[in-house]
């Protein structure tokens, strides 16, 4: 199994602070993630002043301000992005970001990103997909709120614009924060993989770490998970995010599951080979038997250790003569039989 690509989703959990963004990068690196992902946007190009907040945003940030006013507080400019990228390079973790408007696509292109993440909300945004598709980047496409037909149309748009099809990865996702367990539908990730034949993964918004770990066991090649410095910070996404210790626990669990998946060939593993003779049984004398005795099934008992005549060879032993007398519990060997 190839190594799962783990994206630690910082998103806007920096709260508009470059210092917080750098701390998030450090936490992602310490946890063992492969990449840390942020969100790139110009608030006025993404959100109308009339747009209302999502229910989860109202719950976490209140109703007194608009969605636009909320997002303005979470903005980091291009210079801040450059500093964040430099910090990632220094620490040895990949910088990723999701653009939310056409100008932000251009920003990430100028910054030289090789991989662009498309958020679930843009999967039907035709001008956005066409512009991004022309760049020929590696694309990670989130599919929250979408149907199979919408995923198909988005992939076709990207390919028609110039993106190589095998450069597109597709993430199953649910955009409720936090996602109720009954709405996760992890089997949809398998359906996506079977339908489109592309690299497939899972972007998680549930509480806890068990669902992304389960996704890895089901074959996810990419896992994305929100994290924060502190769930009690102000802002829309903190409460549905992992804290640093939880992020580290998730990465560790995923790496353990990777190892546990193996190659699918059923055979004794190196660690258990030494236990074969201890745990298996070989043929022993059920009682004391004289020299020349012709062995019957009643004379034999299967006991540990298993380094004598294997139990499976009992039929080869029945009818043989003993070359010498043996005591009860004697482990029979083929050279003792005539």
C-alpha positions in Angstrom: 0.0 0.0 0.0 1.3 3.4 -0.9 1.7 6.0 1.9 -1.5 7.9 2.6 -1.1 11.6 1.9 -2.2 13.4 5.0 -3.4 17.1 4.7 -3.6 19.0 8.0 -6.3 21.5 7.1 -5.5 24.8 8.9 -8.1 26.6 6.8 -8.9 29.9 8.5 -8.2 28.8 12.0 -5.3 31.3 12.1 -8.1 34.0 12.7 -6.3 36.4 10.3 -3.0 36.2 12.3 0.2 35.4 10.5 1.7 34.4 13.8 -1.1 31.9 14.3 -0.7 30.6 10.8 3.0 29.9 11.5 2.1 28.1 14.7 -0.4 26.0 12.8 2.4 25.0 10.3 4.6 24.0 13.2 1.8 21.9 14.8 1.1 20.1 11.4 4.8 19.3 11.0 5.1 18.1 14.6 2.1 15.8 14.1 3.7 14.2 11.0 1.3 15.5 8.3 2.5 15.6 4.7 1.0 19.0 4.0 -0.7 21.9 5.7 -3.5 23.6 3.9 -4.9 27.1 4.1 -7.6 29.1 2.3 -6.9 31.9 -0.1 -9.6 34.4 -0.9 -10.5 38.0 -1.3 -13.6 38.4 0.8 -15.5 40.8 -1.4 -15.0 38.5 -4.5 -16.4 35.5 -2.7 -19.3 36.7 -0.6 -22.1 39.1 -1.2 -22.9 41.6 1.6 -26.3 40.0 1.6 -25.1 36.4 2.2 -26.2 34.8 5.4 -24.0 32.6 7.6 -24.4 28.8 7.6 -26.1 27.4 10.7 -22.9 26.1 12.2 -21.2 29.5 11.6 -24.1 31.3 13.5 -23.6 28.8 16.3 -19.9 29.4 16.6 -19.6 33.1 15.8 -23.1 34.5 16.5 -25.7 36.2 14.4 -24.7 39.9 14.9 -22.4 40.1 11.9 -22.8 39.0 8.3 -20.9 36.2 6.6 -18.8 38.8 4.8 -17.9 40.6 8.0 -16.9 37.3 9.6 -14.7 36.3 6.7 -13.0 39.7 6.4 -11.5 39.0 9.9 -9.9 35.8 8.5 -8.1 37.3 5.5 -4.4 36.9 4.9 -2.8 38.8 1.9 -0.3 37.5 -0.6 2.7 38.7 1.4 1.5 36.7 4.3 1.2 33.7 2.0 4.8 34.1 1.0 5.9 34.1 4.6 3.8 31.0 5.3 5.3 29.2 2.3 8.8 30.1 3.4 8.0 28.7 6.9 6.8 25.5 5.4 9.9 25.1 3.3 12.1 25.7 6.3 10.3 23.0 8.3 10.0 20.6 5.4 6.2 20.3 5.0 4.2 21.0 1.8 2.2 24.2 1.6 -1.3 23.9 0.1 -4.2 26.3 -0.3 -7.7 26.4 -1.6 -8.6 29.4 -3.7 -12.2 30.7 -3.4 -12.2 33.2 -6.3 -10.7 33.8 -9.7 -8.1 36.3 -8.5 -7.0 33.9 -5.8 -6.4 31.2 -8.4 -4.0 33.7 -10.0 -2.4 34.4 -6.7 -1.6 30.7 -6.1 -0.3 30.4 -9.6 2.1 33.4 -9.0 3.2 31.7 -5.8 4.1 28.6 -7.8 1.9 26.0 -6.1 2.1 22.7 -7.9 -1.2 21.3 -6.4 -4.5 23.2 -6.0 -7.3 22.0 -3.8 -10.9 22.8 -5.1 -13.4 23.2 -2.2 -16.8 21.5 -2.3 -18.6 24.8 -2.9 -16.9 25.4 -6.2 -17.6 22.0 -7.9 -20.3 23.6 -10.0 -18.5 27.0 -10.6 -17.8 26.7 -14.3 -15.6 29.9 -14.8 -13.6 28.8 -11.7 -13.1 25.2 -13.0 -12.2 26.4 -16.5 -9.6 28.9 -15.2 -8.0 26.4 -12.9 -8.1 23.6 -15.5 -6.0 25.7 -17.9 -3.1 25.8 -15.4 -2.3 22.1 -15.8 -1.8 21.7 -12.0 -2.4 18.6 -9.9 -5.9 19.0 -8.6 -7.5 17.7 -5.4 -11.3 17.9 -5.8 -13.6 17.9 -2.7 -17.1 16.7 -3.4 -19.3 17.7 -0.5 -22.9 18.3 -1.3 -22.5 16.9 -4.8 -23.9 14.1 -6.9 -22.0 11.7 -9.1 -23.2 13.6 -12.2 -21.8 16.9 -10.8 -18.4 15.2 -10.0 -18.4 13.8 -13.6 -19.1 17.3 -15.1 -16.4 18.9 -12.9 -13.8 16.4 -14.0 -14.8 16.8 -17.6 -14.5 20.6 -17.4 -11.1 20.4 -15.9 -9.9 18.0 -18.5 -11.4 19.9 -21.4 -9.6 23.1 -20.1 -6.2 21.3 -20.1 -5.7 19.3 -16.9 -4.5 15.7 -17.4 -7.2 13.4 -16.1 -4.7 11.3 -14.0 -3.6 14.5 -12.2 -7.1 14.8 -10.6 -7.7 13.3 -7.1 -11.2 13.2 -5.8 -12.2 13.4 -2.1 -15.4 12.2 -0.7 -16.7 14.8 1.8 -19.7 16.0 3.8 -19.8 19.8 4.4 -21.7 19.8 7.6 -19.5 21.0 10.5 -19.4 18.7 12.4 -20.7 15.9 10.2 -23.2 13.6 12.0 -21.9 10.0 11.8 -25.0 8.8 10.0 -24.3 11.2 7.2 -20.7 10.3 6.6 -21.4 7.5 4.0 -17.8 6.3 3.7 -18.9 3.7 1.1 -19.5 6.6 -1.3 -15.7 7.0 -1.4 -15.5 3.5 -2.9 -18.2 4.3 -5.4 -16.3 7.4 -6.5 -13.2 5.3 -7.0 -15.0 2.6 -9.0 -16.9 5.1 -11.1 -14.0 7.4 -12.1 -10.9 5.3 -11.7 -9.0 8.2 -10.1 -7.0 8.5 -6.9 -9.6 8.8 -4.2 -9.6 10.0 -0.6 -11.7 11.5 2.2 -12.0 15.0 3.6 -13.4 14.7 7.1 -15.5 17.0 9.2 -16.6 14.6 11.9 -15.6 14.9 15.5 -12.8 12.6 16.5 -10.4 10.6 14.4 -12.1 7.2 13.9 -13.7 8.0 10.6 -10.6 9.1 8.7 -8.7 6.1 10.1 -11.5 3.9 8.9 -11.3 5.6 5.5 -7.6 4.6 5.2 -8.6 1.0 6.0 -11.1 1.2 3.1 -8.4 2.4 0.7 -8.2 6.2 1.0 -5.1 7.6 -0.7 -5.6 11.1 0.8 -6.9 12.2 4.1 -7.7 15.8 5.0 -8.7 16.9 8.5 -9.3 20.3 10.1 -7.1 21.2 13.1 -6.7 24.2 15.4 -4.4 25.5 18.1 -7.3 25.5 20.5 -11.0 24.6 20.1 -12.0 27.4 22.3 -10.7 30.1 20.0 -13.1 32.5 18.4 -13.9 31.7 14.8 -16.3 29.4 12.7 -14.3 26.2 12.4 -12.4 25.7 15.6 -15.0 23.5 17.4 -15.1 21.0 14.6 -11.3 20.8 14.4 -8.7 18.6 16.1 -6.4 20.1 18.7 -2.6 19.4 18.3 -2.5 16.2 20.3 -5.5 14.8 18.5 -4.0 15.6 15.1 -0.8 13.8 16.1 -2.9 10.8 17.3 -4.7 10.7 14.0 -1.5 10.7 12.0 -0.1 7.9 14.2 -3.2 5.8 13.8 -3.2 6.2 10.0 0.4 5.2 9.8 -0.3 2.2 12.0 -3.2 1.2 9.8 -1.0 1.6 6.7 1.5 -0.9 8.1 -1.3 -3.2 9.2 -2.9 -3.4 5.7 0.0 -5.5 4.3 0.3 -6.9 0.8 -2.8 -9.2 0.9 -0.7 -12.5 0.7 -1.7 -14.9 3.4 1.5 -16.4 4.8 3.3 -16.6 8.2 4.7 -13.2 9.0 8.3 -12.8 10.2 7.3 -12.0 13.7 5.0 -15.1 14.1 7.2 -17.7 12.4 9.0 -18.4 15.7 5.6 -19.4 17.2 4.8 -22.1 14.8 6.5 -25.0 16.7 5.3 -23.6 20.0 1.6 -23.2 19.1 1.1 -26.2 16.7 1.1 -29.8 17.7 2.9 -32.9 16.6 2.3 -36.6 17.1 3.1 -38.0 20.5 2.6 -41.4 22.2 -0.6 -41.5 24.2 0.9 -44.2 26.5 4.0 -46.3 27.0 4.5 -48.6 24.0 6.9 -51.5 23.5 9.4 -52.0 20.7 7.8 -53.5 17.6 4.4 -52.3 18.5 2.2 -51.5 15.4 0.7 -48.1 15.9 -3.0 -47.5 15.9 -5.0 -44.2 16.2 -5.6 -45.0 19.8 -1.9 -45.0 20.5 -1.4 -41.4 19.3 -2.2 -38.0 20.8 -1.6 -34.5 19.3 0.4 -32.3 21.7 2.7 -29.4 21.7 5.4 -28.7 20.6 4.9 -28.9 16.9 8.5 -29.8 15.8 7.9 -33.5 15.5 5.8 -35.4 13.0 3.1 -32.9 12.0 -0.5 -33.7 13.2 -1.6 -33.6 9.5 0.6 -36.7 8.8 -1.2 -39.0 11.3 -2.3 -41.3 8.5 1.3 -41.9 7.5 2.1 -43.0 11.0 -0.8 -45.5 11.6 0.4 -49.0 10.8 4.1 -48.3 11.3 6.2 -50.4 13.8 8.2 -48.8 16.6 11.9 -49.5 16.3 12.2 -48.9 20.1 10.1 -48.7 23.2 8.7 -45.3 24.0 7.1 -43.7 27.1 3.9 -41.7 27.5 4.2 -38.2 25.9 7.1 -39.3 23.7 7.4 -37.1 20.6 7.5 -39.4 17.7 10.0 -38.9 14.9 9.8 -40.7 11.5 13.3 -42.3 11.9 11.9 -44.1 14.9 9.3 -45.9 12.8 9.7 -48.9 10.6 
